[in-house]
Amino acid sequence: MKKFIILLLIISFITPMIVLAENNSDITKGAKSAVMIEYTTGEILYNKNANERRSVASLTKMMGLVIIFEKIDNGSLKTNEILTVSKNAKEMGGSQLWLDEGEKISVDDLLKGITMASANDAMVLMAERISGTEEAFVKEMNNKARSLGLKNTNFVNCTGLDEEGGYSSAYDMALIAKELLKHSKVLEYTSKYEDYIRENSEEKTWIVNTNKLVRFYNGADGLKTGYTDEAGSTLAVTSLKDGLRLIAITLGYDEANTRNTETMALLDYGYNQYESKIIMQKDQKIKNIKLNKTKQNEVNLVLENDVAIINKKGEEIKDYSYEIKLNDINLPIKKGEVLGRLELKSDNKIISSTNLLADRNLEKANIFTQYLRVIGHALSGSI
């Protein structure tokens, strides 16, 4: 009897998970909208009102983080840079680091505050550092949204506080998360459950990540939580298991516990049903181009990211083909410059697109070099 009771208890815990896997429309019952995509291909694995325009609360900050990490990656912003807190940043409401006007604080600490504590004062201070004002920074955010082809997004502030005219969608947020993950350094912040800011001062402050999944869900290492009265409880989470990185966005929950539980179930569904097969590696040479007017004479096109096929477990890998599309090439060329893209196709549909980058710097050859090269070609052709 004792063993029988234990067996019943085990079944009672397992059965709900089986039901969720079989009836995926019930996974996010409490969400107004939700989506899950695979990171490498962007393929949609789950969709519930994914294009519905809604307030997204502090998930808004992900777009700000995209711009911040672009500046870090190109060297125009350093994490050890010290900023002075403005009156405007200090007076921001909602979640915050309680910054004082005139306080000196590092970009590194501000990033911890934004990614872990969802601090509005930290976000505004970073916006002012990059663009001069929050308003100018929001213009950059909207310009970036347009460049990514987002159709259901408009930002009116950089924090996600409720304000008329501000909205996005679960799918647009997934695409922003995908863009943010191109900057792998962001995971150094979002994956931490706890940390300190102002560490070498008398004001040393302990902060805890509002995204509890980075502690309680195996593989989760980001990205952002949110809550306002209008948006409800929102979550953007990414997780990596067995080479498969998923991005899940869940919006409009009444409270955070249900949001967390159902989002974990959504990730479980993804990992139970799908697997990723990498078919081309990041930095793999795809094409060689001859450029007679350059000193180096040629450039290789290499993949910016891995190229993968997403399959349901147990199924054969889909038939695929790819097409290379080149940009107009202007000299000089910098190593890492985007010169084209590789489009992966299955059933005549584009399933992913990956940038092709120059593998070296190329400078324009002078007239004398070009002349010698023409002569060389002519002589070799006459032999």
C-alpha positions as CSV (number, residue, x, y, z in Angstrom):
1,M,0.0,0.0,0.0
2,K,2.8,2.4,0.9
3,K,4.5,1.8,-2.5
4,F,1.2,2.2,-4.3
5,I,0.6,5.6,-2.6
6,I,4.1,6.7,-3.6
7,L,3.4,5.6,-7.1
8,L,0.2,7.6,-7.2
9,L,2.0,10.7,-6.0
10,I,4.7,10.4,-8.7
11,I,2.0,10.0,-11.3
12,S,0.2,13.1,-10.0
13,F,3.3,15.2,-10.5
14,I,4.2,13.8,-13.9
15,T,0.7,13.8,-15.5
16,P,0.3,17.6,-15.7
17,M,3.6,17.9,-17.5
18,I,2.5,15.2,-20.0
19,V,-0.7,17.0,-20.6
20,L,1.1,20.3,-21.2
21,A,3.4,18.6,-23.8
22,E,0.5,17.0,-25.6
23,N,-1.8,20.0,-25.6
24,N,0.6,22.9,-26.1
25,S,-2.2,25.5,-26.3
26,D,-2.6,25.1,-22.5
27,I,1.0,25.7,-21.6
28,T,0.6,29.5,-21.1
29,K,-3.0,29.7,-19.8
30,G,-2.4,32.7,-17.7
31,A,-0.6,34.8,-20.4
32,K,-2.3,37.3,-22.7
33,S,0.3,36.5,-25.4
34,A,3.4,34.4,-25.7
35,V,6.0,33.1,-28.1
36,M,9.0,30.8,-28.1
37,I,11.6,30.8,-30.8
38,E,14.9,29.0,-31.5
39,Y,17.8,31.4,-31.3
40,T,19.9,30.4,-34.3
41,T,17.1,30.2,-36.9
42,G,14.5,32.3,-35.3
43,E,12.0,29.5,-36.0
44,I,8.7,29.9,-34.0
45,L,8.1,26.9,-31.9
46,Y,5.1,28.2,-29.9
47,N,2.7,31.1,-30.7
48,K,-0.1,32.6,-28.6
49,N,-1.3,36.0,-29.9
50,A,2.4,36.7,-30.6
51,N,1.8,39.8,-32.7
52,E,-0.8,41.4,-30.4
53,R,0.3,44.9,-29.4
54,R,0.7,45.2,-25.6
55,S,2.5,47.1,-22.9
56,V,5.6,45.0,-22.1
57,A,6.9,46.8,-18.9
58,S,10.6,46.5,-18.3
59,L,11.2,44.2,-21.2
60,T,11.5,47.5,-23.0
61,K,15.0,47.8,-21.4
62,M,16.2,45.0,-23.7
63,M,16.2,47.4,-26.6
64,G,18.2,49.9,-24.6
65,L,20.6,47.1,-23.7
66,V,21.1,46.3,-27.4
67,I,22.3,49.8,-28.0
68,I,24.4,49.8,-24.9
69,F,26.2,46.6,-25.8
70,E,26.7,47.8,-29.3
71,K,28.7,50.7,-27.9
72,I,30.6,48.4,-25.6
73,D,31.5,46.1,-28.5
74,N,32.7,48.9,-30.7
75,G,34.8,50.4,-27.9
76,S,32.9,53.7,-27.6
77,L,31.7,52.7,-24.1
78,K,33.8,51.1,-21.3
79,T,32.3,49.1,-18.4
80,N,34.8,50.8,-16.0
81,E,33.8,54.3,-17.1
82,I,32.5,56.3,-14.1
83,L,29.3,58.4,-14.6
84,T,27.8,61.1,-12.4
85,V,24.1,60.7,-11.5
86,S,21.9,63.4,-12.8
87,K,18.8,64.9,-11.1
88,N,16.6,63.4,-13.8
89,A,17.9,59.9,-13.3
90,K,17.6,60.1,-9.5
91,E,14.0,61.1,-9.7
92,M,12.9,58.1,-11.8
93,G,10.1,56.1,-10.2
94,G,9.5,52.3,-10.1
95,S,12.3,49.8,-9.4
96,Q,15.6,51.5,-8.9
97,L,19.1,51.5,-7.3
98,W,18.3,54.6,-5.2
99,L,21.0,56.6,-6.9
100,D,21.8,60.0,-5.4
101,E,22.2,63.1,-7.5
102,G,26.0,63.7,-8.0
103,E,26.9,60.1,-7.0
104,K,29.7,58.5,-9.0
105,I,29.0,55.0,-10.3
106,S,30.5,52.7,-12.9
107,V,28.9,51.5,-16.1
108,D,29.5,48.0,-14.8
109,D,27.4,48.6,-11.7
110,L,24.7,50.3,-13.8
111,L,24.5,47.3,-16.0
112,K,24.1,45.0,-13.0
113,G,21.3,47.3,-11.9
114,I,19.5,47.3,-15.3
115,T,19.8,43.5,-16.0
116,M,19.3,42.2,-12.5
117,A,17.3,44.7,-10.5
118,S,15.5,46.3,-13.5
119,A,16.6,49.7,-12.2
120,N,14.9,52.7,-14.0
121,D,17.3,55.2,-12.6
122,A,20.3,53.2,-13.9
123,M,18.6,52.9,-17.3
124,V,18.0,56.6,-17.6
125,L,21.5,57.5,-16.6
126,M,22.9,55.2,-19.3
127,A,20.5,56.7,-21.8
128,E,21.8,60.2,-21.0
129,R,25.4,59.0,-21.3
130,I,24.9,57.5,-24.8
131,S,22.5,60.0,-26.3
132,G,22.5,63.1,-24.1
133,T,18.9,62.8,-23.1
134,E,16.4,60.0,-22.6
135,E,14.3,61.4,-25.5
136,A,17.2,61.2,-27.9
137,F,18.0,57.7,-26.7
138,V,14.4,56.6,-27.3
139,K,14.7,57.8,-30.9
140,E,17.7,55.5,-31.2
141,M,15.6,52.6,-29.8
142,N,12.9,53.2,-32.3
143,N,15.4,53.5,-35.2
144,K,16.8,50.2,-34.1
145,A,13.4,48.7,-34.0
146,R,12.7,49.8,-37.6
147,S,16.1,48.5,-38.7
148,L,15.2,45.1,-37.3
149,G,11.9,45.2,-39.2
150,L,9.7,45.2,-36.1
151,K,6.1,46.0,-37.1
152,N,4.4,46.1,-33.7
153,T,6.8,48.2,-31.5
154,N,6.9,51.8,-30.5
155,F,8.9,53.1,-27.5
156,V,8.0,56.3,-25.6
157,N,10.5,55.9,-22.8
158,C,13.6,53.7,-22.1
159,T,12.3,52.2,-18.8
160,G,9.0,50.5,-19.8
161,L,6.9,52.6,-17.3
162,D,3.3,52.9,-18.4
163,E,2.9,55.8,-20.9
164,E,0.5,56.3,-23.7
165,G,1.8,55.3,-27.1
166,G,4.3,52.7,-25.9
167,Y,3.8,49.1,-26.9
168,S,5.4,46.0,-28.4
169,S,4.4,42.4,-29.0
170,A,5.7,39.0,-27.8
171,Y,7.2,38.3,-31.2
172,D,8.9,41.6,-31.5
173,M,10.3,41.2,-28.1
174,A,11.7,37.8,-29.1
175,L,13.5,39.4,-32.0
176,I,14.9,42.1,-29.8
177,A,16.1,39.3,-27.4
178,K,17.7,37.5,-30.3
179,E,19.5,40.7,-31.3
180,L,20.7,41.3,-27.8
181,L,22.1,37.8,-27.5
182,K,24.5,38.6,-30.4
183,H,26.4,40.5,-27.7
184,S,27.4,37.5,-25.5
185,K,28.7,39.7,-22.8
186,V,25.2,40.5,-21.7
187,L,24.9,36.9,-20.3
188,E,27.7,37.7,-17.9
189,Y,25.2,40.0,-16.2
190,T,21.8,38.3,-16.8
191,S,23.0,34.9,-15.7
192,K,23.9,36.0,-12.2
193,Y,21.3,35.4,-9.4
194,E,23.0,37.8,-6.9
195,D,25.8,40.3,-6.9
196,Y,27.0,43.6,-5.3
197,I,27.2,47.1,-6.6
198,R,29.3,50.0,-5.0
199,E,31.4,47.0,-3.8
200,N,34.5,48.9,-2.7
201,S,32.7,51.6,-0.7
202,E,30.7,52.1,2.5
203,E,27.5,52.0,0.3
204,K,28.1,48.4,-0.8
205,T,24.7,47.1,-1.9
206,W,23.5,43.5,-2.4
207,I,21.2,43.0,-5.4
208,V,19.2,39.9,-6.4
209,N,18.1,39.0,-9.9
210,T,14.3,39.5,-10.5
211,N,14.5,36.6,-13.0
212,K,14.2,33.6,-10.7
213,L,14.5,31.2,-13.6
214,V,18.3,31.7,-13.7
215,R,18.4,30.0,-10.4
216,F,15.6,27.5,-10.6
217,Y,15.6,26.4,-14.2
218,N,18.5,24.4,-15.5
219,G,20.0,26.2,-18.5
220,A,18.4,29.6,-18.0
221,D,20.9,32.4,-18.3
222,G,18.8,35.5,-19.0
223,L,17.1,37.8,-19.9
224,K,14.6,40.2,-18.3
225,T,11.5,40.6,-16.2
226,G,8.9,43.3,-16.0
227,Y,5.7,44.5,-14.2
228,T,3.4,47.5,-14.4
229,D,-0.3,47.9,-13.7
230,E,-1.0,48.1,-17.5
231,A,1.3,45.4,-18.7
232,G,0.9,42.9,-15.9
233,S,3.7,40.5,-15.2
234,T,6.1,39.9,-18.1
235,L,9.1,37.8,-18.8
236,A,11.8,37.3,-21.4
237,V,13.9,34.2,-20.8
238,T,16.6,32.4,-22.7
239,S,18.0,29.0,-22.0
240,L,20.7,26.7,-23.4
241,K,20.6,22.9,-23.2
242,D,22.3,20.3,-25.4
243,G,23.2,23.0,-28.0
244,L,19.6,24.3,-28.3
245,R,19.1,27.9,-27.2
246,L,15.4,28.9,-26.8
247,I,14.0,32.3,-26.3
248,A,10.5,32.5,-24.6
249,I,8.4,35.7,-24.1
250,T,5.3,35.6,-21.9
251,L,3.2,38.7,-21.4
252,G,0.2,39.9,-19.4
253,Y,0.2,37.6,-16.3
254,D,-1.7,38.6,-13.2
255,E,1.2,37.6,-11.0
256,A,4.8,36.4,-11.2
257,N,4.6,32.9,-9.7
258,T,2.2,31.7,-12.5
259,R,4.3,33.5,-15.1
260,N,7.4,31.7,-13.9
261,T,5.8,28.3,-13.6
262,E,4.2,28.4,-17.0
263,T,7.3,29.8,-18.7
264,M,9.3,26.9,-17.3
265,A,6.7,24.5,-18.7
266,L,7.0,26.3,-22.1
267,L,10.7,25.8,-22.1
268,D,10.2,22.1,-21.1
269,Y,7.9,21.7,-24.0
270,G,10.5,23.1,-26.4
271,Y,13.3,20.8,-25.1
272,N,11.1,17.8,-25.1
273,Q,9.9,18.3,-28.6
274,Y,12.8,19.8,-30.6
275,E,16.5,19.5,-31.2
276,S,19.0,21.6,-33.0
277,K,21.4,20.3,-35.7
278,I,24.3,22.6,-36.6
279,I,25.1,22.2,-40.3
280,M,27.6,25.1,-40.7
281,Q,29.9,26.5,-38.1
282,K,30.5,30.1,-37.1
283,D,33.6,31.5,-38.9
284,Q,33.3,28.8,-41.5
285,K,34.6,29.9,-45.0
286,I,31.6,30.0,-47.4
287,K,32.9,31.9,-50.5
288,N,36.1,33.4,-51.8
289,I,35.8,36.7,-53.8
290,K,38.6,38.0,-56.1
291,L,39.0,41.8,-55.9
292,N,41.6,42.9,-58.4
293,K,41.6,46.5,-57.2
294,T,42.7,45.7,-53.7
295,K,46.2,45.1,-52.3
296,Q,45.3,41.7,-50.9
297,N,43.5,40.6,-54.2
298,E,40.8,38.5,-52.4
299,V,38.6,38.1,-49.4
300,N,36.9,35.1,-47.8
301,L,33.3,35.4,-46.7
302,V,32.8,33.7,-43.3
303,L,29.7,33.0,-41.2
304,E,28.8,35.4,-38.5
305,N,27.0,32.6,-36.5
306,D,26.3,28.9,-36.6
307,V,23.7,27.8,-39.1
308,A,21.3,25.2,-37.7
309,I,18.3,23.2,-38.7
310,I,15.5,22.7,-36.1
311,N,13.9,19.3,-36.1
312,K,11.2,17.6,-34.1
313,K,13.0,14.8,-32.1
314,G,13.0,11.5,-33.9
315,E,12.5,13.0,-37.4
316,E,15.1,13.0,-40.1
317,I,16.9,16.3,-40.8
318,K,14.9,18.5,-43.2
319,D,16.2,18.8,-46.8
320,Y,17.8,22.2,-47.2
321,S,19.6,24.4,-49.6
322,Y,21.2,27.8,-49.3
323,E,21.7,30.9,-51.4
324,I,24.4,33.5,-51.1
325,K,23.4,37.2,-51.6
326,L,26.2,39.7,-51.9
327,N,26.0,43.4,-50.9
328,D,27.5,46.1,-53.1
329,I,31.2,46.0,-52.1
330,N,33.0,49.3,-51.6
331,L,36.6,49.7,-50.7
332,P,38.2,49.8,-48.2
333,I,36.8,46.8,-46.3
334,K,37.3,46.2,-42.6
335,K,37.6,42.7,-41.1
336,G,34.2,41.7,-39.8
337,E,32.3,44.0,-42.2
338,V,29.0,42.5,-43.5
339,L,29.4,41.8,-47.2
340,G,26.4,39.6,-47.8
341,R,24.2,37.0,-46.2
342,L,23.5,33.3,-46.5
343,E,19.8,32.3,-46.7
344,L,19.0,28.8,-45.6
345,K,15.9,27.3,-47.3
346,S,13.7,24.3,-46.8
347,D,10.7,23.6,-48.9
348,N,11.5,26.7,-50.9
349,K,11.0,28.9,-47.8
350,I,13.7,30.9,-46.1
351,I,14.1,29.4,-42.6
352,S,17.1,31.5,-41.5
353,S,19.5,34.2,-42.7
354,T,23.0,34.6,-41.5
355,N,25.4,37.5,-42.2
356,L,28.6,36.8,-44.2
357,L,31.6,38.7,-43.0
358,A,34.9,39.7,-44.4
359,D,37.8,37.7,-42.9
360,R,40.4,40.4,-43.3
361,N,41.0,44.1,-44.0
362,L,41.3,45.2,-47.6
363,E,42.7,48.4,-48.9
364,K,42.4,49.8,-52.4
365,A,45.5,49.1,-54.5
366,N,47.3,52.0,-56.1
367,I,47.4,52.5,-59.8
368,F,50.9,51.1,-60.1
369,T,50.0,47.9,-58.4
370,Q,46.9,47.5,-60.5
371,Y,48.9,48.1,-63.6
372,L,51.5,45.4,-62.7
373,R,48.7,43.0,-61.9
374,V,47.1,43.5,-65.3
375,I,50.5,43.0,-67.0
376,G,51.0,39.8,-64.9
377,H,47.6,38.4,-66.0
378,A,48.3,39.2,-69.6
379,L,51.8,37.5,-69.6
380,S,50.5,34.4,-67.8
381,G,47.7,34.2,-70.3
382,S,50.1,34.3,-73.3
383,I,52.3,31.4,-72.0
